[in-house]
Amino acid sequence: MDNTAAHFDSQIGVPAELQRHLTREHSAQMHRFTHSDEASIGGGSCVSSRTPTKDAQPLQIETHLATLAVEAAVALVINGIHYAVLMASPAQLEHLALGFLYSEGLIQHSGELLDWEITAINSVEDLQAFAPAKESRLIESQAAVNWAHLLSDYEAYVVTLVLNQRCHQRILAQRRQLTGRTGCGMCGMTGLQQALPDLSAYSRYATSDEASSSPNYPVQPVSVEQAAYGRGDNAINGRADNGSPNSSADKQTRPNLEQLLQIRALIESTQATHQLTGAVHAAATWYQGELYLFEDVGRHNALDKLIGWQLRNQVALEFVVMTSRLSIELVQKAVRCRLPWLVGMSAPTSTAVRVAQRYGLGLAGFLRDNRVTYYGDNV
């Protein structure tokens, strides 16, 4: 198992050295009203439901250091082509890049990625070295611009990727033109065909002709032992599937409420960066008795990191839990990697449900408190 995978024991969390790359401390001042009308009743307290006012509730000001999540600009340079810039948490960037390549349809399996290198941009010289020729000349000519000052505000990384020659035409055809914002998984797409892809070849309902022309599986089928994993109170008990990456999303294979609530509890205790900042999403899965969790300021980036880990380690998964809503780009990614079930802690969109149902992806949302909601006609 790759040691750089985001595999966190709930008692350990994110290593301190890595956490320093993911968070920064800033001066902050919290203003809040204190309850001045609490009355003790029978040993308890009763708080008035009146609308808070400055007269009824005195203002309290607290100055402190706030720990906030880092958003880094991550430039992907593929075979010398500046393909896209993602705003992401600067950790597990190799998994992010691999999952993004697969989600974009630029690669069909991990073997098509021949090499990669991650470089932090710490100086104007670094910026010029990795910028396209036209932009490099522009940086040099703009002497009045304090680039060093700008780099002190922004964190930037370049991920240089080398794909085999068969992938080169895909790169040219699907090059993105804009920066991908933190909350958007489709920024920079230049045509509707990119945003609305036909995923029939990835569907579990694919005909024999479609299956024969289908891209290679992103992972090799492996046995997934899921019977009583045995981690004490953290054990997740459920029905094991047959190890196939396109297992059917039906009543027999769907994750049950008990195991999903156990997964949610583990995510909440393991999501170290979110506990510190309250500003990052996570994609998590349960594999061979362990929780694998990937955090990022962008929910689509978190899922790409998990997909990249899945490709690198050649494993088949039964479900993935997202801490976010389930939007269409998450469903498209899940369909591409032939995931049986995608579960969110918030609601899916209508489009996400319709597309998931068309391609055979099981979808569930509102995983919270003591409930979960399954969507579709065959749940």
RODO-2510 file (C-alpha; in nm, 4 decimals, decimal comma):
residues 379
     n   res          X          Y          Z
     1     m     0,0000     0,0000     0,0000
     2     d     0,1343     0,3422    -0,0960
     3     n     0,2394     0,5273     0,2179
     4     t     0,1320     0,8616     0,0705
     5     a    -0,2301     0,7519     0,0517
     6     a    -0,4608     0,9380     0,2849
     7     h    -0,5049     0,6453     0,5197
     8     f    -0,5613     0,7874     0,8645
     9     d    -0,6170     0,6054     1,1903
    10     s    -0,8829     0,7947     1,3840
    11     q    -0,6448     0,8238     1,6797
    12     i    -0,3588     0,9662     1,4715
    13     g    -0,5085     1,2050     1,2172
    14     v    -0,2948     1,4150     0,9827
    15     p     0,0771     1,4311     1,0669
    16     a     0,1815     1,7701     1,2083
    17     e     0,4279     1,8365     0,9249
    18     l     0,1592     1,7793     0,6619
    19     q    -0,0907     1,9856     0,8576
    20     r     0,1393     2,2868     0,8332
    21     h     0,1026     2,2738     0,4537
    22     l    -0,2753     2,2501     0,4757
    23     t    -0,3524     2,5261     0,7279
    24     r    -0,2398     2,8727     0,8291
    25     e    -0,3081     3,0805     1,1399
    26     h    -0,4599     3,4284     1,1115
    27     s    -0,5604     3,6938     1,3607
    28     a    -0,9343     3,6966     1,4156
    29     q    -1,1899     3,8682     1,6334
    30     m    -1,5155     3,6935     1,7196
    31     h    -1,8185     3,9045     1,8161
    32     r    -2,1063     3,7301     1,9892
    33     f    -2,4000     3,8106     2,2101
    34     t    -2,3962     3,6519     2,5549
    35     h    -2,7207     3,5269     2,7069
    36     s    -2,8179     3,7685     2,9832
    37     d    -3,1698     3,6338     3,0369
    38     e    -3,0948     3,2722     3,1261
    39     a    -3,3023     3,1566     3,4176
    40     s    -3,2392     2,8481     3,6232
    41     i    -3,5409     2,6150     3,6372
    42     g    -3,5208     2,2913     3,8310
    43     g    -3,1451     2,2724     3,8098
    44     g    -3,1450     2,3429     3,4336
    45     s    -3,1452     2,6600     3,2301
    46     c    -3,4082     2,8219     3,0133
    47     v    -3,2995     3,0584     2,7346
    48     s    -3,5440     3,3158     2,6026
    49     s    -3,6480     3,2714     2,2403
    50     r    -3,6777     3,6448     2,1867
    51     t    -3,4918     3,7988     1,8945
    52     p    -3,1403     3,8896     2,0140
    53     t    -3,0780     4,2623     2,0627
    54     k    -2,7810     4,4541     2,1917
    55     d    -2,9910     4,5629     2,4908
    56     a    -3,1009     4,2126     2,5876
    57     q    -2,7676     4,0435     2,5197
    58     p    -2,4374     4,2218     2,5863
    59     l    -2,1752     4,2021     2,3112
    60     q    -1,8646     3,9955     2,3903
    61     i    -1,5479     4,0293     2,1810
    62     e    -1,2818     3,7587     2,1744
    63     t    -0,9464     3,7975     1,9946
    64     h    -0,7703     3,4775     1,8937
    65     l    -0,5693     3,3000     1,6252
    66     a    -0,7923     3,1200     1,3743
    67     t    -0,6681     2,8126     1,1888
    68     l    -0,7829     2,8325     0,8266
    69     a    -0,7540     2,5996     0,5279
    70     v    -0,5053     2,6748     0,2492
    71     e    -0,6224     2,7062    -0,1111
    72     a    -0,3290     2,6439    -0,3449
    73     a    -0,3102     2,6928    -0,7202
    74     v    -0,2083     2,3581    -0,8709
    75     a    -0,1043     2,3805    -1,2361
    76     l    -0,1193     2,0579    -1,4365
    77     v     0,1330     2,0450    -1,7222
    78     i     0,0717     1,7360    -1,9343
    79     n     0,3292     1,6369    -2,1986
    80     g     0,4494     1,9966    -2,1999
    81     i     0,0972     2,1369    -2,2443
    82     h    -0,0412     2,3680    -1,9754
    83     y    -0,3739     2,1901    -1,9361
    84     a    -0,5497     2,3298    -1,6277
    85     v    -0,5086     2,5044    -1,2941
    86     l    -0,6958     2,3604    -0,9957
    87     m    -0,7562     2,5345    -0,6645
    88     a    -0,6954     2,2594    -0,4123
    89     s    -0,5541     2,1594    -0,0750
    90     p    -0,1784     2,1046    -0,1289
    91     a    -0,1586     1,7418    -0,0195
    92     q    -0,1678     1,4092    -0,2066
    93     l    -0,1237     1,5999    -0,5310
    94     e    -0,0064     1,2879    -0,7142
    95     h    -0,3386     1,1208    -0,6341
    96     l    -0,5280     1,4357    -0,7310
    97     a    -0,3515     1,4507    -1,0665
    98     l    -0,4069     1,0818    -1,1432
    99     g    -0,7740     1,0923    -1,0445
   100     f    -0,8256     1,4121    -1,2451
   101     l    -0,6649     1,2568    -1,5554
   102     y    -0,8971     0,9594    -1,5323
   103     s    -1,2062     1,1696    -1,4576
   104     e    -1,1259     1,3862    -1,7611
   105     g    -1,1009     1,0789    -1,9831
   106     l    -0,7362     1,1543    -2,0626
   107     i    -0,6251     0,8129    -1,9377
   108     q    -0,8082     0,4835    -1,9180
   109     h    -0,5834     0,3159    -1,6618
   110     s    -0,2955     0,4135    -1,4358
   111     g    -0,0330     0,2549    -1,6643
   112     e    -0,0779     0,5363    -1,9163
   113     l     0,0778     0,7802    -1,6691
   114     l     0,4501     0,7268    -1,7211
   115     d     0,5980     0,9834    -1,4811
   116     w     0,5167     1,2863    -1,2692
   117     e     0,6949     1,5515    -1,0663
   118     i     0,5580     1,7994    -0,8122
   119     t     0,7308     2,1367    -0,7739
   120     a     0,6447     2,4131    -0,5277
   121     i     0,6626     2,7646    -0,6744
   122     n     0,8571     2,9641    -0,4170
   123     s     1,0166     3,2411    -0,6253
   124     v     0,9732     3,4529    -0,9370
   125     e     1,2401     3,2378    -1,1027
   126     d     1,0306     2,9259    -1,0353
   127     l     0,7267     3,1021    -1,1790
   128     q     0,9140     3,1956    -1,4975
   129     a     1,0627     2,8481    -1,5363
   130     f     0,7244     2,6782    -1,5485
   131     a     0,5191     2,9483    -1,7225
   132     p     0,4396     2,9179    -2,0946
   133     a     0,6854     3,1168    -2,3075
   134     k     0,4471     3,4088    -2,3672
   135     e     0,3615     3,4379    -1,9975
   136     s     0,7285     3,4075    -1,8969
   137     r     0,8183     3,7073    -2,1143
   138     l     0,5245     3,8976    -1,9674
   139     i     0,6429     3,8278    -1,6120
   140     e     0,9902     3,9524    -1,7043
   141     s     0,8558     4,2695    -1,8673
   142     q     0,6282     4,3631    -1,5778
   143     a     0,9041     4,4912    -1,3530
   144     a     0,6597     4,7139    -1,1691
   145     v     0,4643     4,4152    -1,0444
   146     n     0,5866     4,2867    -0,7115
   147     w     0,5709     3,9170    -0,7952
   148     a     0,7460     3,8192    -0,4737
   149     h     0,4705     3,9942    -0,2792
   150     l     0,2014     3,8110    -0,4777
   151     l     0,3707     3,4769    -0,4176
   152     s     0,3680     3,5474    -0,0457
   153     d    -0,0128     3,5663    -0,0626
   154     y    -0,0672     3,2692    -0,2932
   155     e     0,0647     2,9162    -0,2748
   156     a     0,1349     2,7513    -0,6067
   157     y     0,2487     2,4114    -0,7280
   158     v     0,3216     2,2651    -1,0693
   159     v     0,2492     1,8980    -1,1334
   160     t     0,4378     1,7879    -1,4457
   161     l     0,2864     1,4745    -1,5970
   162     v     0,4092     1,2489    -1,8768
   163     l     0,1498     1,0358    -2,0567
   164     n     0,2113     0,7875    -2,3338
   165     q     0,1709     0,8975    -2,6938
   166     r    -0,1740     0,7415    -2,7319
   167     c    -0,3067     0,9955    -2,4840
   168     h    -0,1641     1,3014    -2,6571
   169     q    -0,4581     1,3654    -2,8907
   170     r    -0,6984     1,3498    -2,5981
   171     i    -0,4966     1,6223    -2,4276
   172     l    -0,5210     1,8509    -2,7299
   173     a    -0,8929     1,7841    -2,7719
   174     q    -0,9937     1,8445    -2,4110
   175     r    -0,7598     2,1175    -2,2954
   176     r    -0,9233     2,3451    -2,0405
   177     q    -0,8911     2,7205    -2,0824
   178     l    -0,9671     2,8571    -1,7346
   179     t    -0,8749     2,8106    -1,3722
   180     g    -1,0826     2,5505    -1,1898
   181     r    -1,2333     2,7234    -0,8891
   182     t    -1,2392     2,5572    -0,5479
   183     g    -1,6117     2,4797    -0,5570
   184     c    -1,6403     2,3918    -0,9249
   185     g    -1,5475     2,0676    -1,0953
   186     m    -1,6231     2,1865    -1,4498
   187     c    -1,4526     2,5276    -1,4732
   188     g    -1,2594     2,5851    -1,7931
   189     m    -1,4550     2,3434    -2,0126
   190     t    -1,4920     2,4921    -2,3584
   191     g    -1,7800     2,2867    -2,4971
   192     l    -2,1072     2,1307    -2,3854
   193     q    -1,9814     1,7895    -2,4941
   194     q    -1,7229     1,8098    -2,2150
   195     a    -1,9794     1,9051    -1,9508
   196     l    -2,2418     1,6556    -2,0752
   197     p    -2,0463     1,3413    -2,1690
   198     d    -2,2024     1,0179    -2,2905
   199     l    -2,0964     0,7605    -2,0314
   200     s    -2,2757     0,4623    -2,1850
   201     a    -1,9531     0,2628    -2,2143
   202     y    -1,9131     0,2825    -1,8359
   203     s    -2,2719     0,1858    -1,7545
   204     r    -2,3594    -0,1431    -1,5878
   205     y    -2,6482    -0,1517    -1,8355
   206     a    -2,4112    -0,1442    -2,1353
   207     t    -2,4991    -0,3721    -2,4276
   208     s    -2,2563    -0,6377    -2,5442
   209     d    -2,1436    -0,4130    -2,8312
   210     e    -2,0827    -0,1223    -2,5956
   211     a    -1,9000    -0,3465    -2,3514
   212     s    -1,6690    -0,4758    -2,6254
   213     s    -1,5649    -0,1179    -2,7092
   214     s    -1,5593    -0,0031    -2,3482
   215     p    -1,2398     0,1544    -2,2116
   216     n    -1,0271    -0,0589    -1,9858
   217     y    -1,1416    -0,0907    -1,6296
   218     p    -0,9747     0,1672    -1,4082
   219     v    -0,8881    -0,1077    -1,1609
   220     q    -0,8386    -0,4786    -1,1752
   221     p    -1,1145    -0,6773    -0,9994
   222     v    -0,9926    -0,7958    -0,6613
   223     s    -1,1550    -0,9743    -0,3720
   224     v    -1,3096    -0,7389    -0,1182
   225     e    -1,3501    -0,9107     0,2157
   226     q    -1,6174    -0,7244     0,4047
   227     a    -1,7576    -0,9808     0,6440
   228     a    -1,7101    -0,8637     1,0060
   229     y    -1,3910    -0,6663     0,9601
   230     g    -1,3411    -0,6755     1,3333
   231     r    -1,2191    -0,3404     1,4565
   232     g    -1,4015    -0,3487     1,7894
   233     d    -1,6615    -0,0726     1,8084
   234     n    -1,5447     0,0507     1,4689
   235     a    -1,6230    -0,2748     1,2888
   236     i    -1,8294    -0,2216     0,9753
   237     n    -2,0349    -0,5284     0,8992
   238     g    -2,1975    -0,5663     0,5636
   239     r    -2,2492    -0,7876     0,2637
   240     a    -1,9396    -0,8474     0,0528
   241     d    -1,9720    -0,8046    -0,3239
   242     n    -1,8033    -1,0163    -0,5865
   243     g    -1,5060    -0,7866    -0,6238
   244     s    -1,6146    -0,6557    -0,9638
   245     p    -1,5774    -0,2810    -1,0207
   246     n    -1,9183    -0,2671    -1,1876
   247     s    -2,1215    -0,4502    -0,9228
   248     s    -2,4935    -0,3774    -0,9479
   249     a    -2,6437    -0,1084    -0,7300
   250     d    -2,9483    -0,2989    -0,6104
   251     k    -3,1084    -0,3888    -0,2786
   252     q    -2,8666    -0,6755    -0,2216
   253     t    -2,5486    -0,4661    -0,2596
   254     r    -2,6477    -0,1253    -0,1286
   255     p    -2,4760    -0,0167     0,1949
   256     n    -2,7153    -0,0375     0,4879
   257     l    -2,7948     0,2395     0,7344
   258     e    -2,6000     0,0887     1,0237
   259     q    -2,2713     0,0632     0,8362
   260     l    -2,3158     0,4075     0,6799
   261     l    -2,3717     0,5699     1,0192
   262     q    -2,0621     0,3931     1,1505
   263     i    -1,8656     0,5256     0,8525
   264     r    -1,9960     0,8776     0,9173
   265     a    -1,8852     0,8609     1,2811
   266     l    -1,5385     0,7494     1,1737
   267     i    -1,5173     1,0290     0,9186
   268     e    -1,6099     1,2896     1,1786
   269     s    -1,3409     1,1650     1,4183
   270     t    -1,0775     1,1291     1,1443
   271     q    -1,1255     1,4459     0,9401
   272     a    -0,8457     1,6365     1,1101
   273     t    -0,8183     1,9360     0,8760
   274     h    -1,1912     1,9972     0,8871
   275     q    -1,1867     1,9799     1,2656
   276     l    -0,9266     2,2573     1,2664
   277     t    -1,0728     2,4777     0,9926
   278     g    -1,4352     2,3824     0,9246
   279     a    -1,3652     2,4442     0,5553
   280     v    -1,2751     2,1193     0,3788
   281     h    -1,4686     1,8301     0,2299
   282     a    -1,3786     1,4634     0,2378
   283     a    -1,4236     1,1543     0,0240
   284     a    -1,3940     0,8321     0,2215
   285     t    -1,4250     0,4609     0,1675
   286     w    -1,3997     0,1429     0,3727
   287     y    -1,1578    -0,1166     0,2395
   288     q    -1,0282    -0,4323     0,4075
   289     g    -1,1114    -0,3175     0,7569
   290     e    -0,9692     0,0337     0,7255
   291     l    -1,1061     0,3810     0,6587
   292     y    -0,9359     0,5652     0,3708
   293     l    -1,0099     0,9364     0,3773
   294     f    -0,9075     1,2193     0,1446
   295     e    -0,9648     1,5847     0,2334
   296     d    -0,9681     1,8912     0,0102
   297     v    -1,1177     2,2387    -0,0052
   298     g    -1,2972     2,1208    -0,3208
   299     r    -1,5350     1,8261    -0,2994
   300     h    -1,4535     1,7206    -0,6562
   301     n    -1,0808     1,7332    -0,5732
   302     a    -1,1381     1,5093    -0,2703
   303     l    -1,3093     1,2510    -0,4911
   304     d    -1,0336     1,2745    -0,7532
   305     k    -0,7757     1,2070    -0,4806
   306     l    -0,9653     0,8956    -0,3761
   307     i    -0,9953     0,7825    -0,7401
   308     g    -0,6219     0,8393    -0,7884
   309     w    -0,5461     0,6283    -0,4823
   310     q    -0,7835     0,3597    -0,6133
   311     l    -0,6053     0,3515    -0,9500
   312     r    -0,2579     0,3423    -0,7964
   313     n    -0,3485     0,0556    -0,5658
   314     q    -0,5658    -0,1432    -0,8086
   315     v    -0,8589    -0,1918    -0,5702
   316     a    -1,2323    -0,2287    -0,6287
   317     l    -1,4614    -0,0413    -0,3915
   318     e    -1,8232    -0,0892    -0,2879
   319     f    -1,9111     0,2697    -0,1991
   320     v    -1,7720     0,6150    -0,1333
   321     v    -1,9088     0,8621     0,1217
   322     m    -1,8840     1,2364     0,0487
   323     t    -1,9238     1,4996     0,3193
   324     s    -2,0901     1,7295     0,0648
   325     r    -2,3951     1,7480    -0,1562
   326     l    -2,3886     1,5183    -0,4592
   327     s    -2,3601     1,7324    -0,7701
   328     i    -2,3419     1,6169    -1,1292
   329     e    -1,9622     1,6245    -1,1620
   330     l    -1,9296     1,3868    -0,8643
   331     v    -2,1774     1,1464    -1,0228
   332     q    -1,9913     1,1584    -1,3546
   333     k    -1,6636     1,0756    -1,1812
   334     a    -1,8257     0,7881    -0,9895
   335     v    -1,9772     0,6441    -1,3079
   336     r    -1,6437     0,6631    -1,4888
   337     c    -1,4681     0,4608    -1,2191
   338     r    -1,7617     0,2167    -1,2074
   339     l    -1,8347     0,2804    -0,8420
   340     p    -2,1433     0,0858    -0,7255
   341     w    -2,2654     0,3452    -0,4706
   342     l    -2,2042     0,7142    -0,3970
   343     v    -2,3343     0,8484    -0,0650
   344     g    -2,3517     1,2124     0,0451
   345     m    -2,4094     1,3804     0,3789
   346     s    -2,6222     1,6412     0,2007
   347     a    -2,8748     1,6133    -0,0812
   348     p    -2,8105     1,5205    -0,4430
   349     t    -2,9317     1,7409    -0,7252
   350     s    -3,2111     1,6277    -0,9538
   351     t    -2,9673     1,6011    -1,2451
   352     a    -2,7335     1,3870    -1,0355
   353     v    -3,0157     1,1426    -0,9551
   354     r    -3,1283     1,1166    -1,3187
   355     v    -2,7766     1,0575    -1,4525
   356     a    -2,6921     0,8090    -1,1760
   357     q    -3,0063     0,6107    -1,2492
   358     r    -2,9386     0,6053    -1,6238
   359     y    -2,5925     0,4548    -1,5786
   360     g    -2,6634     0,2257    -1,2837
   361     l    -2,4911     0,4163    -1,0048
   362     g    -2,6554     0,3786    -0,6639
   363     l    -2,7104     0,7164    -0,4986
   364     a    -2,7916     0,8057    -0,1371
   365     g    -2,7967     1,1358     0,0504
   366     f    -2,8778     1,3081     0,3791
   367     l    -2,6539     1,0718     0,5751
   368     r    -2,6942     1,2367     0,9137
   369     d    -2,8296     1,1769     1,2638
   370     n    -3,0026     0,8387     1,2345
   371     r    -3,1068     0,8331     0,8700
   372     v    -3,0083     0,8070     0,5042
   373     t    -3,2181     0,8489     0,1892
   374     y    -3,1748     0,6243    -0,1167
   375     y    -3,2757     0,7705    -0,4546
   376     g    -3,4070     0,6156    -0,7747
   377     d    -3,6790     0,3812    -0,8932
   378     n    -3,5096     0,0579    -0,7887
   379     v    -3,4175     0,1231    -0,4264
***
